[in-house]
Amino acid sequence: MRQLVILGGGYGGTMIVHELFKGGIPADVRVVLVDRLPFQSLKTEYYALAAGTASDYELRVPYPHHEGLTMKYGEAASIDLDRRILYFADEAEEPLFYDQLVIALGCTDNYHNIPGAKEFSCSIQSFASVRESYMLLNNAKPYSKINIVGGGLSGVELAAELRESRPDLNIALIDRGARLLSAFPQKVSAYVTNWFHEHEVETRSHISITSLEQGVIHYEGGDIASDVTVWTAGIRPVELVQNLNVPKDRQGRVVINPYHQIPEYPEVFVCGDCASLPFAPSAQAAGSQGHQIAEVLTALWRGETPKLQPIKLRGTLGSLGKKAGFGLMGKTQVTGRVPRLLKSGVLWKSKHHWG
């Protein structure tokens, strides 16, 4: 009996499971899905949970149910690539052997070696950390100073959602660059910045943070008082992937071949935020890659050569509260109510994908 282990039940991992069982699994293959949570969590909506506009329960999606799929709950700690063994953080857990492995773990915060950043800020990168951030933000006293570090998509969505949830708070969005949403065109950035000004969210650019302490952010030009600091200033692969002794790109993501395999270990696939891809990490990218990995596995099991088409992403959508949004669909820039409605449709599809 050959064993395929899928490590991570996020957008990529669940897509692989769904596609594999839709096409049928060989009788001599056992599929094991490993995750620390007993449900898929909708990471693209973590900002809403942190802000208090969505409940914990709303962000849970049951894993796809298939006869023959084995679920294993636990937190992976390390992988022995040479011996094909997965070890768990709980040493009482038996190691898991694999014949083929998909690493579909997500990302963690990149603190850029800034002293105190990890210790004195909260995160929205994991379900556990976003629950803690929710408590800090929603227990904050009226007029508290909330600083969100990082003017990318996550920081922008959190700041906007928190403004709608807590109009009594003093919210600032801090970025080291010249403008918010530097990955988007200037027009979209200007629209979002204007929305924040209209809704009394302060935007601060060219802020190079040097360190954090309890209640204060130090930067090259002085200090910023902070009752709660949320870190959304970049991501990097999870520690397990950081510790793998395989070639990686400048962002620490694993270099893969056209079939999404580690060239030195072709029995190991890497999917999602930990894979070196020609586009930014996203749920859409992980899902698209997961679809292709399922195609590759199916072809290999049949003794065929996989035939893949280039991954084409549909675009990126962001929300500004419940009534406005922004996005980039191909080369088309969209702002206002339409992109918000489109994003709501994408969320609905994510929740009901396996139904």
N, C-alpha and C positions, 0 to 999 in steps of 0.2 A: 504494500500500500504506500503510495507516494503522498506526501503531505505538503500542501500549499498553505503557508501562514501569511495572512494579511495583517500587518501591524498598523493599526490605526483605523478607527471607524468614522472618519470625517467624510468630506465630500468625495475624495478620491477613493478611499477604501470601500465605502458603501456602493459607489458606482461600479467598482470592479465586481463585488459580490453579485449585484443585481444583473449585470451583463453576463457573467459566467453562468449563472443558474438559468438565465433566460435561454441560453444556447445549449445547456446540458453539460453535465460534468461526467468525465469518464468514470467507470465503475471502480477503477483502482486509484482514484484521487480523492483525498480527504481535504476539505477546505476548513480552515480555522481562522476566525476573525477575532483579533485581540484588541481590547481597548480597556482603559481604566474606568470608563463610564458605562452604565447599562443601557445607554441610549445615544443616538447621534444628537449632538447639539449644534444649533445653527449659529456658527461663529460670526457670520456676516451681520447678525442682529445683536451681538453682545453689547454694543453701545446702548441699545434700548433697555436692556436689563440693568446695566449700570446706572442709567438715568432714571430708572423707575417707571418707564412707560410700557414695559413688557414684563410679564411674569416669568419666573423660572420655568414653569410648566409649559408656557407657550413656545419656548425655545427648544423643547425636546421633541425628537422624532424617533419612533421605534425603529430598530434595525430591521432590514428586510428579512422576512421569515421564509426560509427554504428548507425543505427536508434534506438532510445531509450537511447542512451548515452547522458547524460547532462554534459556539461562543465561548470565549475565554476572557474573563475579567481580571485585569491586573495591570500594573504599571511596569513596562519594560525598562530595564536598566542598562543592558549592554548586549552586544551581538558578537559572537565569535564567528567571523566570516569563514574561516578556514575549516572549522569543525561543524559549521551549520547549526549553531545552537543559539537560542534566545534565552537570556537570563532576566529574571524579574527583580524588582526593587525589594520585594518581600522574599528574603532568602529561604523562607519556608516553602515557597512555591517551587514546584518541580520545573527545571529548565525545559524548554520546548524545542524539539528538534524539527528541522524542516528540510525538504528537498528543494522547494522553491519558496522564496520570500518576497513580499512586497512591503517596502518601508513607506508607509503613507502617513507618517507623523507630521504634525504641523510645525509651527514656529514658536519662538519665544521672544521676549523683548531684547532688543539690542541697546544696551546702556552706554555704548561707545566709551567704556572705561572711565566714565564720569564718577568721581567719588560720591558716595551717598545716594546715587540715583536709584539703585535697587532697594536700598533700605528705607528711603524716605519718600517713595512714591508708590502709587498703587497701579495695578495693571488690568487690562481687559483681554489678555491673551489666552487665558484658560477659563473653563467654567467655574473652577474654584476661586480664581483670583477676581473674576468679574462679580461674583457674589460678595466678596469682601469689599470691592469698590462700591457696589450698590449700597452697602451699609454705611460706609464713610460718607458718600455723597448725599444720601437721603437722611442721614442723622445730623448733617451739618446744620448749624444754627443759622437763622436768617441773617443775611448780610455777610455770610462767610465768604472768604476769598478762595475761589476754586481756580487753579491753574492747570490747563491741559497743555502738556509739552509735546509738540509735534503737529504741524499743520497739514498733514496728509489726509487721506480719506477717513481713517478711523478717528482722528482728532476732530475733524470738522463735523462728522456725524454725531459724535458724542457731545460736543459743545452745543450744537443746535438742539439736540434732543433734551439735554439738560436744561437749556433755557426754557423750553416749553414745560418741562416738568417742575422746575424750581425758579419761577420768575423773581424770587426774593434774593437769589444768590448773585454775587459779583463774580462773573466768569470771564477769564482771559484765555486766549489761545495764543501760545508762544511758539515761534519757529525761528530757526537760525537763518533761514533763507530770506530772499527779498519779498516773497509773496506766498500766500496759502496755495495749496494744491499745485505745487511746482510741476507735477507730472501732467497736468491738464493745460489746455490752451489759456492764454491770457484772458480771453473773454469770460470763460467759465470761472476762473479765479476771481476776476473783478465782480462778477455777479454774486458769488458766495461771500466775498468780503463786504459788499454793500448790504447783503442780507444780515450779516452779523452787526453791522453798524446800526441798521434800522431796529434790530432787536437787542441793542445795548449789550453786545458781547464784545469785549475789547480784543483787538488783534494786535499782536506785537511781533514785528519782524526784526531780523538781524540781531537776535538774542543768542549769544554763544554762552551756554551754561558751563560753568567751571566746576561746580559742586552743589550738592544738596545737603541740608541739615533739617532737623525737625522744625517745621514752620517757616523755612526760608529757602529761597533759590538764589544761589550766588551766580552772577555772570560778570562778564568783563566790564560792564558799565555800572555795576552796583548790586543791590539786593532787591529781591521781590518777596514780599510777605505772602505766605500761602498757608491756608488752613487745610486744604487737601490738594495734593498734586497728583495728577494722573499722567502716566507715561505712555505716549503713543508715538514716540520718536524713532521708529524703525524696528525691524525684526531680523532675526537670524534663525537658522535651523535649531531644533531642540538639542539638548546636550548629548543625547545618545548619538546623534548623527555627527555632531562636532567631534566626538571621540573616535569615529571610524577612521581607520588609517587607509583612506582611499583618496584619489585625486579630487580636489574641490576647486570651485571658482573663487573669485575675489570676495564674494558674499558668503563663502563657507558652504555653498550648496554642492551636492555631489554631482560630479561630471558623469553623464550617462551617454549611451550610444543611441542611435535612431530608434531602437526598440525599447528604450527606457530602462535598459539594464546597466549595471556597473560593468564596464568592459572586462575588468579582472575577475569578476564574479558574475557570470552571465545568468546564474540561477537567482540573482537578487535584482529586483526592480526597485526604482525609487520614484515616488509619485507625490506631486504637490509641492508644498513650500520648501521641501528639502532637496528638490531636484533642480539642477542647473538648466533652466529653460530660457528661450529668447524673449520672454515677456515677464512682467512682474507677477509675483505670487498672487493667486486669487482663488476663490472657490470655483469659479468657472473654469480656470485653467486646470485645477486639480480634477474636476469632474471630466473634462475632455481628455486629459491624460489617462485617467482611470478607465475610460471607455476603450482607449487604444491598448492599454495593458491587458485588458480582458481579451481583446482580439488577438494579441500576440500569444498569450497563454493558450488560447483555444487552438491556434494554428500549430504551436509547438506540440501540444498533446496529440494532434492529428498527424504529426510528422510533416507538416507543410511549412513553406516559407511565408512569414507574415508579410502582408501588403498594406501599408499605412499611407494615408493621405496627410498632408501638413495640417496641423491644428490651426483652426481659424476661430478666434474669439469674437463674440458678438459686440463687445463693448463694455463700458464700465458705468454703473449708475450709483448715485449717492443721494442721500436724503438730507433735507433741512427741516427737521420736524416732520409733522404728519401731512403738511399741505404743499410743500415745495421741495424741489430736488434739482439735480444737475447730472450731466452725463456726457459721455463721448461714445457715439455709436458709429464705429468706423472713423470717418473723418468729419462726421456731423456732430456739432456741438448742440446740446439741448439743455434748456434751463426752464424752471417754472413748475407747473403742476403736472405736466405730462410725464417727465422722467420719474416723478414720485409715484404716479399711478403704475408706471411700468415696473418700478422696483417692487411695489406691492404684489404685482402679478407674479414676479419671479419668486418672491417669498412664498406665496401660496403654492406655487409649483413645487418648491423645495419641501414644503411640509407634507404634500400629498404625492410625492414622486413614487413611493413604493406601494401606493394603494391600488 
